[in-house]
């Protein structure tokens, strides 16, 4: 199995570099025909959230929708899939922490952690965080 880097998913979603986007579309089509999967590491998901928000100024709603769509793609196998799903579900409620913070919280919870210690006052409003 091969893994994908953040820039692969960015090109797929944003298509800002036409040549690279076409390469990714072709690669994904081939994988689908061959019943092949690509691993999506949790750190790639985290970086993808950040890049879409900070670099491309994609709205929170669009990022959530894009992640939901990616999770449905049979060619993509996500590390910590349940944590990513829980992050998305939590993100759909208004007034929640930033998406990367939610992913950190839900991945830590899946690892058996009861709370995530933080200095981030916004994140600390979410039940899985505790302000230090």
HELIX and SHEET records of a PDB file:
HELIX    1   1 UNK A    6  UNK A   14  1                                   9    
HELIX    2   2 UNK A   18  UNK A   33  1                                  16    
HELIX    3   3 UNK A   42  UNK A   50  1                                   9    
HELIX    4   4 UNK A   51  UNK A   55  3                                   5    
HELIX    5   5 UNK A   60  UNK A   71  1                                  12    
HELIX    6   6 UNK A   81  UNK A   91  1                                  11    
HELIX    7   7 UNK A   99  UNK A  110  1                                  12    
HELIX    8   8 UNK A  123  UNK A  125  5                                   3    
SHEET    1   A 3 UNK A   2  UNK A   3  0                                        
SHEET    2   A 3 UNK A  38  UNK A  40  1                                        
SHEET    3   A 3 UNK A  76  UNK A  78  1                                        
SHEET    1   B 2 UNK A 116  UNK A 118  0                                        
SHEET    2   B 2 UNK A 129  UNK A 131  1                                        
END                                                                             
